[in-house]
Amino acid sequence: MPITRLLIDSNFTPEQRHVLELAFDATLRKFNLVDRNDPICEIIARKIIEIGTNGVTNAVAMSEIAFRQLGPVRPPVAEKSPRTG
C-alpha cells in the first residue's frame, strides 16, 4: 500500500496516519482502483498527504477534496441543434 510506505518517516501521529489511510482507501474506491501497484495509487497517496498537511482532518473531506482535484475532467456538453423536419 503506497500511503503506508510514504508515511513511515512522517511526523503524523498514529491517529492522523489512520485518518490518512481511511481517506486513501475511500479515494481508491471512488476511482474504482483495486491494484495497489498502479502508479496512480501513489499519486493519490501523495495528494491525500498534501491535503492532510494543509490541515484537513476528516477522512471523508480529504477523500472528496482529492477526488475533486484528481478526478476526471468532463468535457463540456455540446448543445444539441434543433431538428428541422
Secondary structure, DSSP 8 states (H G I E B T S, - for coil): -HHHHHHTT----HHHHHHHHHHHHHHHHHTT---TTSHHHHHHHHHHHHHHHTT---HHHHHHHHHHHHS--------------
